[in-house]
Amino acid sequence: MSSLFPDDPAPVAGTPLSERMRPRRLDDIVGQDALLGPGRPLREALDRGQLHSLILWGPPGTGKTTLARLMATVAGVDFVAFSAVTSGIREIKDVIAAAEQRRRMTGRRTVLFIDEIHRFNKAQQDAFLPHVEAGTIVLVGATTENPSFEVNSALLSRARVYVLEPLTTDHLVTILRRALVDEEHGLGSMNVDADDDALAALAVHASGDARVALNLLEQVAGLLPVVDGHRRLDRRALEGLIERRALRYDKAGEEHYNLISALHKSIRNSDADAALYWLARMIESGEDPLYLARRLVRMASEDIGLADPRALEIALAAKDAVHFLGMPEGNTALAQCAVYLAAAPKSNAVYTAYGAAARDAMRDEALPVPLHLRNAPTKLMKELGYGRGYRYAHDEAEGVAAMSCLPEHLDGRRYYEPTGRGIEARIGEALARARAIRERQQKS
């Protein structure tokens, strides 16, 4: 394999396997063919040395840092990296000053790589703008968060966003196999005979993160017994060597909203199996169980409503159970609720009706409450007509009085349109019967 790093020094003792196995050519990057495959715009630009500022957005361990380094290597420019976690405005100014001096003296541009650019505030991000526009630096930002929310619009307008896809199990197995046969940088000298099933298990445990997968492989390989000069890695050997995996999840980030959206839409679509899966993903990732309980209560009223009024009772009961039991015992209460909500008949009629009523309440003139609907606890209020014309429904033969309860300009307005599903069908019939009684009495 030819190297784009001819002066790359030998690995320092203790350097993690993930760092030693970092790709040294664009073709060595696994799982990003949509960006780097033949004829793809980014690949074409890099092969021609046509650098431009960009944001690399993708999950951890998908190759953002590697790609940034290779961009500089392919184009023959300098590469400077620092992390938004540990750097501030002063460090930015120092890096920019060095890049300006380098360009004046040698004509070489600088690829400035900023890991976790989403952690910079607006003022810090703005500090790069004039230098990007002047061509002093080619800015490459890496982020695991949606740039639409985390990178300011001025910087986004000057940089293209490229999305790195999550690595699949097959991608990670390919990377792990490379490490096992690479004697110079990998574990080739350890003579590890690994089953595909074992490597797949390591890949699943790493949740799409190549860095985690490689370092875990190195850790596990070092614990395997040596028999006749070889180490055997199979599923049985893995037992007890790897701990319970941590699912990739950020309770304050986009993945949080993606997962709760998936749960909500699965319940709305009456898919109990999908609902259980997304619920389990969030619970096992450490999501606040009371947050999940609150969301289930919302789903019960928004998507089921009066088609099955018990859904709201069950959701509230699940919330109480979680609060009373805590976790992990409360997980089955949430699961029970999710399955019930998925199976329940669906109606958003109350949700839609409230939205329409709220629009009228906000848009229309705030007219006074009709006099006949007002209470009259004092003599003056009675003299002013408060309560005059009010008819007590319980005194009516059919339990419905012939009077309007809306402001005059909204008389006859219909907000709630019940569906024919579940209990709401009977509710709709009852409301239609009451309307018919009012209309008949008003005509008589």
C-alpha positions as CSV (number, residue, x, y, z in Angstrom):
1,M,0.0,0.0,0.0
2,S,1.5,3.3,-1.0
3,S,1.3,6.0,1.6
4,L,0.5,9.7,1.4
5,F,2.5,10.1,4.6
6,P,6.1,9.3,3.6
7,D,7.4,11.1,6.6
8,D,4.9,9.5,9.0
9,P,6.9,8.4,12.0
10,A,6.7,5.0,13.5
11,P,3.8,4.6,16.0
12,V,4.7,5.7,19.6
13,A,4.4,3.0,22.2
14,G,0.9,3.1,23.7
15,T,-0.7,4.8,20.7
16,P,-4.3,3.3,20.5
17,L,-5.0,1.0,17.6
18,S,-7.7,3.4,16.3
19,E,-5.0,6.0,15.8
20,R,-2.4,3.6,14.3
21,M,-5.0,2.3,11.8
22,R,-6.2,5.7,10.6
23,P,-6.6,5.6,6.8
24,R,-3.7,7.0,4.8
25,R,-5.4,7.2,1.5
26,L,-8.9,8.4,0.5
27,D,-9.6,4.9,-0.9
28,D,-8.9,3.4,2.5
29,I,-11.9,5.2,4.1
30,V,-14.7,2.7,4.6
31,G,-18.4,3.4,4.4
32,Q,-18.4,6.9,2.8
33,D,-18.8,6.0,-0.9
34,A,-21.6,8.5,-1.3
35,L,-19.0,11.3,-0.6
36,L,-15.8,9.8,-1.8
37,G,-16.7,7.3,-4.4
38,P,-15.5,7.8,-8.0
39,G,-17.1,10.8,-9.7
40,R,-18.6,12.2,-6.5
41,P,-18.2,16.0,-6.3
42,L,-16.2,16.0,-3.1
43,R,-13.8,13.3,-4.4
44,E,-13.4,15.1,-7.7
45,A,-12.6,18.4,-5.9
46,L,-10.0,16.7,-3.6
47,D,-8.4,14.8,-6.5
48,R,-7.9,18.2,-8.3
49,G,-6.7,19.9,-5.2
50,Q,-9.6,22.3,-5.2
51,L,-10.2,22.8,-1.5
52,H,-13.2,24.7,-0.1
53,S,-14.4,25.3,3.4
54,L,-16.8,22.7,4.6
55,I,-18.6,21.2,7.6
56,L,-18.4,17.4,8.1
57,W,-21.5,16.2,10.0
58,G,-21.8,12.6,11.2
59,P,-21.8,10.3,14.2
60,P,-18.6,9.7,16.2
61,G,-16.0,7.4,14.6
62,T,-17.2,7.7,11.0
63,G,-14.0,9.4,9.7
64,K,-14.5,13.2,10.0
65,T,-11.0,13.9,11.4
66,T,-9.3,11.4,9.0
67,L,-11.0,13.0,6.0
68,A,-9.9,16.5,7.1
69,R,-6.3,15.3,7.4
70,L,-6.4,13.6,4.0
71,M,-7.8,16.8,2.4
72,A,-4.7,18.7,3.4
73,T,-2.4,15.8,2.4
74,V,-3.9,15.3,-1.1
75,A,-3.8,19.1,-1.7
76,G,-0.3,19.5,-0.3
77,V,-1.3,22.2,2.2
78,D,-0.6,22.6,5.9
79,F,-3.0,21.1,8.4
80,V,-3.7,22.6,11.8
81,A,-6.2,21.0,14.2
82,F,-7.6,22.0,17.5
83,S,-10.7,21.2,19.5
84,A,-13.5,23.6,20.3
85,V,-13.6,22.0,23.8
86,T,-10.2,23.3,24.8
87,S,-9.7,26.4,22.6
88,G,-11.0,29.9,22.7
89,I,-10.7,33.3,20.9
90,R,-7.1,33.7,21.9
91,E,-6.1,30.4,20.4
92,I,-8.1,31.2,17.3
93,K,-6.2,34.5,16.8
94,D,-2.9,32.7,17.2
95,V,-3.7,30.0,14.6
96,I,-5.0,32.6,12.2
97,A,-1.9,34.8,12.6
98,A,0.3,31.8,11.9
99,A,-1.7,30.9,8.8
100,E,-1.4,34.4,7.5
101,Q,2.3,34.5,8.0
102,R,2.7,31.0,6.3
103,R,0.8,32.2,3.3
104,R,2.8,35.4,2.9
105,M,6.1,33.6,3.3
106,T,5.5,30.3,1.4
107,G,2.2,30.8,-0.5
108,R,0.8,27.7,1.2
109,R,-2.7,27.7,2.4
110,T,-3.8,26.1,5.7
111,V,-6.6,23.6,6.4
112,L,-7.8,24.6,9.8
113,F,-9.7,21.7,11.3
114,I,-12.0,22.4,14.2
115,D,-13.3,19.3,16.0
116,E,-16.7,19.7,17.7
117,I,-17.3,23.1,16.1
118,H,-20.8,23.1,17.5
119,R,-19.3,23.8,20.9
120,F,-18.1,27.3,19.7
121,N,-20.4,30.1,20.5
122,K,-21.6,32.6,17.8
123,A,-18.8,35.1,18.5
124,Q,-16.2,32.4,18.2
125,Q,-17.6,31.1,15.0
126,D,-17.9,34.7,13.6
127,A,-14.1,35.1,14.2
128,F,-13.4,32.8,11.3
129,L,-15.5,34.6,8.7
130,P,-13.1,37.2,7.4
131,H,-10.3,34.7,7.1
132,V,-12.4,32.2,5.3
133,E,-13.5,34.9,2.8
134,A,-10.0,36.1,2.3
135,G,-8.8,32.6,1.6
136,T,-6.3,32.6,4.5
137,I,-7.7,29.4,5.7
138,V,-9.8,26.5,4.4
139,L,-12.1,25.9,7.3
140,V,-13.1,22.3,8.0
141,G,-15.5,21.9,10.9
142,A,-16.5,18.5,12.4
143,T,-19.7,18.1,14.3
144,T,-22.0,15.3,15.6
145,E,-24.9,17.8,15.9
146,N,-27.2,19.1,13.2
147,P,-25.3,22.2,11.7
148,S,-28.7,23.9,11.0
149,F,-29.0,24.4,14.7
150,E,-25.4,24.5,15.9
151,V,-23.5,26.5,13.3
152,N,-24.4,30.1,12.6
153,S,-26.0,30.9,9.3
154,A,-23.1,33.3,8.2
155,L,-20.6,30.5,8.5
156,L,-22.9,27.9,6.9
157,S,-23.3,30.2,3.9
158,R,-19.6,30.1,3.3
159,A,-19.1,26.4,3.8
160,R,-20.6,23.3,2.2
161,V,-22.1,20.7,4.5
162,Y,-21.2,17.1,3.9
163,V,-23.0,14.3,5.7
164,L,-21.0,11.2,6.8
165,E,-23.2,8.2,7.1
166,P,-23.2,5.9,10.2
167,L,-20.9,2.9,9.7
168,T,-22.8,-0.4,9.4
169,T,-21.8,-3.7,11.1
170,D,-20.3,-4.9,7.8
171,H,-18.2,-1.7,7.5
172,L,-16.8,-2.2,11.0
173,V,-16.0,-5.8,10.4
174,T,-14.0,-4.8,7.3
175,I,-12.1,-2.3,9.4
176,L,-11.4,-4.8,12.1
177,R,-10.2,-7.4,9.6
178,R,-7.7,-4.9,8.2
179,A,-6.4,-4.3,11.7
180,L,-6.0,-8.0,12.3
181,V,-3.8,-8.6,9.2
182,D,-1.8,-5.3,9.3
183,E,1.6,-6.1,10.9
184,E,3.0,-2.6,10.6
185,H,0.2,-0.6,12.3
186,G,-2.3,-3.2,13.4
187,L,-2.4,-6.5,15.3
188,G,-1.0,-8.7,12.5
189,S,1.9,-9.9,14.7
190,M,-0.5,-11.1,17.4
191,N,-1.8,-13.9,15.1
192,V,-5.5,-13.5,16.1
193,D,-7.9,-15.9,14.4
194,A,-11.2,-14.2,14.6
195,D,-14.7,-15.6,13.7
196,D,-17.0,-13.4,11.7
197,D,-19.6,-13.7,14.4
198,A,-17.1,-12.4,17.0
199,L,-16.1,-9.4,14.9
200,A,-19.8,-8.7,14.2
201,A,-20.5,-8.8,17.9
202,L,-17.7,-6.3,18.5
203,A,-19.1,-4.1,15.7
204,V,-22.6,-4.1,17.2
205,H,-21.1,-3.3,20.6
206,A,-19.4,-0.2,19.1
207,S,-22.6,1.2,17.7
208,G,-21.1,2.4,14.4
209,D,-18.0,4.0,15.9
210,A,-14.8,2.7,14.3
211,R,-12.6,4.2,17.0
212,V,-14.5,2.3,19.7
213,A,-14.5,-0.9,17.6
214,L,-10.7,-0.9,17.0
215,N,-9.8,0.0,20.6
216,L,-12.1,-2.7,21.9
217,L,-10.5,-5.2,19.5
218,E,-7.1,-4.3,20.8
219,Q,-8.2,-4.6,24.4
220,V,-9.9,-8.0,23.8
221,A,-7.0,-9.4,21.8
222,G,-4.6,-8.6,24.5
223,L,-6.6,-10.7,27.0
224,L,-6.9,-13.9,24.8
225,P,-4.8,-16.9,25.7
226,V,-2.0,-17.9,23.3
227,V,-2.2,-21.5,22.1
228,D,0.4,-22.8,19.6
229,G,1.3,-19.2,18.8
230,H,-2.2,-18.1,17.9
231,R,-5.1,-16.4,19.8
232,R,-8.6,-17.6,19.2
233,L,-11.4,-14.9,19.1
234,D,-14.9,-16.3,19.0
235,R,-18.2,-15.4,20.6
236,R,-17.5,-17.6,23.6
237,A,-14.1,-15.9,24.1
238,L,-15.9,-12.5,24.2
239,E,-18.1,-13.5,27.1
240,G,-17.0,-11.5,30.1
241,L,-14.5,-9.5,28.1
242,I,-16.8,-6.7,27.0
243,E,-19.2,-4.9,29.2
244,R,-22.7,-3.9,28.4
245,R,-22.6,-1.5,25.5
246,A,-23.5,2.2,25.7
247,L,-26.0,3.2,23.0
248,R,-25.1,6.3,21.1
249,Y,-27.4,9.0,22.5
250,D,-27.4,12.6,23.5
251,K,-30.3,13.7,25.6
252,A,-29.8,17.3,24.5
253,G,-29.0,16.7,20.9
254,E,-30.8,15.8,17.7
255,E,-30.8,12.1,18.3
256,H,-33.0,12.7,21.3
257,Y,-35.6,14.4,19.1
258,N,-35.2,11.8,16.3
259,L,-36.0,9.0,18.7
260,I,-39.0,10.6,20.4
261,S,-40.3,11.4,16.9
262,A,-39.9,7.8,15.9
263,L,-41.7,6.6,19.0
264,H,-44.6,9.1,18.6
265,K,-45.1,8.3,14.9
266,S,-45.0,4.5,15.5
267,I,-47.7,4.8,18.1
268,R,-49.7,7.1,15.8
269,N,-49.5,4.5,13.1
270,S,-50.6,1.7,15.5
271,D,-47.3,-0.2,15.3
272,A,-46.7,-1.6,18.7
273,D,-43.5,-3.4,17.8
274,A,-41.8,-0.3,16.5
275,A,-43.1,1.7,19.5
276,L,-41.5,-0.9,21.9
277,Y,-38.2,-0.8,20.0
278,W,-37.9,3.0,20.0
279,L,-39.0,3.2,23.6
280,A,-36.4,0.6,24.6
281,R,-33.7,2.5,22.7
282,M,-34.4,5.6,24.7
283,I,-34.8,3.8,28.1
284,E,-31.6,1.8,27.6
285,S,-29.7,4.9,26.6
286,G,-30.5,6.6,29.9
287,E,-33.4,8.9,28.9
288,D,-35.3,10.4,31.8
289,P,-38.3,8.0,32.3
290,L,-40.6,10.8,33.4
291,Y,-39.8,12.6,30.2
292,L,-41.0,9.5,28.3
293,A,-44.1,9.3,30.6
294,R,-45.0,13.0,29.8
295,R,-44.6,12.3,26.1
296,L,-46.9,9.3,26.3
297,V,-49.5,11.4,28.1
298,R,-49.3,13.9,25.3
299,M,-49.7,11.1,22.7
300,A,-52.8,9.8,24.5
301,S,-54.6,13.1,24.2
302,E,-53.2,14.2,20.8
303,D,-53.5,11.1,18.7
304,I,-56.2,9.0,20.6
305,G,-58.3,11.5,22.4
306,L,-61.9,10.6,22.8
307,A,-61.7,7.6,20.5
308,D,-60.5,5.8,23.7
309,P,-60.6,8.1,26.8
310,R,-58.9,5.3,28.8
311,A,-55.7,5.9,27.0
312,L,-55.1,9.1,28.9
313,E,-55.9,7.3,32.2
314,I,-53.4,4.5,31.4
315,A,-50.7,7.0,30.4
316,L,-51.2,8.9,33.7
317,A,-51.1,5.6,35.6
318,A,-47.8,4.7,33.8
319,K,-46.4,8.1,34.9
320,D,-47.4,7.4,38.5
321,A,-46.0,3.9,38.3
322,V,-42.6,5.2,37.1
323,H,-42.5,7.8,39.8
324,F,-43.5,5.3,42.4
325,L,-41.2,2.4,41.3
326,G,-38.3,4.2,39.7
327,M,-36.1,2.5,37.2
328,P,-35.5,-0.2,35.9
329,E,-38.8,-1.5,37.4
330,G,-40.8,1.2,35.8
331,N,-39.8,0.3,32.3
332,T,-42.6,-2.3,31.9
333,A,-45.2,0.3,32.9
334,L,-44.0,2.5,30.1
335,A,-43.9,-0.4,27.7
336,Q,-47.5,-1.4,28.7
337,C,-48.6,2.1,28.0
338,A,-46.9,2.3,24.7
339,V,-48.5,-1.0,23.5
340,Y,-52.0,0.2,24.7
341,L,-51.6,3.5,22.9
342,A,-50.5,1.8,19.7
343,A,-53.5,-0.6,19.8
344,A,-56.1,2.1,20.7
345,P,-58.3,3.6,18.0
346,K,-56.9,6.9,16.8
347,S,-58.4,10.3,16.6
348,N,-56.9,13.8,16.5
349,A,-60.3,15.4,16.5
350,V,-59.9,17.1,19.9
351,Y,-56.3,18.2,19.0
352,T,-57.6,19.7,15.7
353,A,-60.6,21.3,17.4
354,Y,-58.5,23.0,20.0
355,G,-56.2,24.4,17.4
356,A,-59.1,25.9,15.5
357,A,-60.7,27.3,18.6
358,A,-57.3,28.8,19.7
359,R,-56.9,30.5,16.3
360,D,-60.3,32.1,16.6
361,A,-59.6,33.1,20.2
362,M,-56.3,34.8,19.2
363,R,-57.4,36.3,15.9
364,D,-60.9,37.6,16.7
365,E,-61.9,40.6,18.7
366,A,-62.2,39.7,22.4
367,L,-65.9,40.3,22.5
368,P,-67.7,40.2,25.9
369,V,-69.2,37.0,27.2
370,P,-72.9,37.0,26.3
371,L,-75.0,38.3,29.2
372,H,-77.1,35.1,29.5
373,L,-73.9,33.1,30.3
374,R,-72.7,35.4,33.1
375,N,-73.4,34.8,36.8
376,A,-75.2,37.5,38.7
377,P,-74.1,37.3,42.4
378,T,-75.1,40.9,43.1
379,K,-78.2,43.0,42.7
380,L,-76.5,45.5,40.4
381,M,-75.3,42.7,38.1
382,K,-78.9,41.3,37.9
383,E,-80.2,44.8,37.1
384,L,-77.6,45.1,34.3
385,G,-79.0,41.9,32.7
386,Y,-76.4,39.4,33.9
387,G,-77.8,35.9,33.5
388,R,-81.0,37.1,31.8
389,G,-82.3,34.5,29.4
390,Y,-80.2,31.7,30.7
391,R,-81.9,28.4,30.6
392,Y,-80.9,25.6,33.0
393,A,-80.3,22.5,30.9
394,H,-81.4,20.1,33.7
395,D,-84.8,21.7,33.7
396,E,-85.3,20.9,30.1
397,A,-87.3,17.8,29.1
398,E,-84.5,16.5,26.9
399,G,-81.6,17.9,29.0
400,V,-80.7,20.5,26.3
401,A,-81.6,24.2,26.2
402,A,-82.3,26.2,23.1
403,M,-79.6,28.8,23.5
404,S,-76.3,29.6,21.9
405,C,-73.2,29.4,24.1
406,L,-70.8,31.1,21.7
407,P,-70.3,34.9,21.0
408,E,-72.9,36.1,18.5
409,H,-70.4,36.3,15.6
410,L,-69.3,32.7,16.1
411,D,-72.8,31.3,16.5
412,G,-73.0,27.9,14.8
413,R,-69.2,27.5,14.4
414,R,-68.1,23.9,14.6
415,Y,-64.7,23.1,15.9
416,Y,-65.0,19.5,17.0
417,E,-65.6,17.0,14.2
418,P,-65.5,13.5,15.8
419,T,-64.4,10.5,13.9
420,G,-66.3,7.3,13.7
421,R,-63.6,5.3,15.5
422,G,-63.9,3.8,19.0
423,I,-65.9,5.6,21.7
424,E,-65.7,8.8,19.8
425,A,-68.3,7.5,17.4
426,R,-70.8,7.4,20.3
427,I,-69.6,10.8,21.5
428,G,-70.3,12.2,18.0
429,E,-73.8,10.7,18.0
430,A,-74.5,12.3,21.4
431,L,-73.3,15.7,20.3
432,A,-75.3,15.5,17.0
433,R,-78.4,14.6,19.0
434,A,-77.9,17.7,21.2
435,R,-77.4,19.9,18.2
436,A,-80.6,18.6,16.7
437,I,-82.6,19.3,19.9
438,R,-81.3,22.9,20.1
439,E,-82.1,23.5,16.4
440,R,-85.6,22.0,16.8
441,Q,-86.3,24.1,20.0
442,Q,-85.0,27.3,18.3
443,K,-87.4,26.8,15.4
444,S,-90.4,26.1,17.6
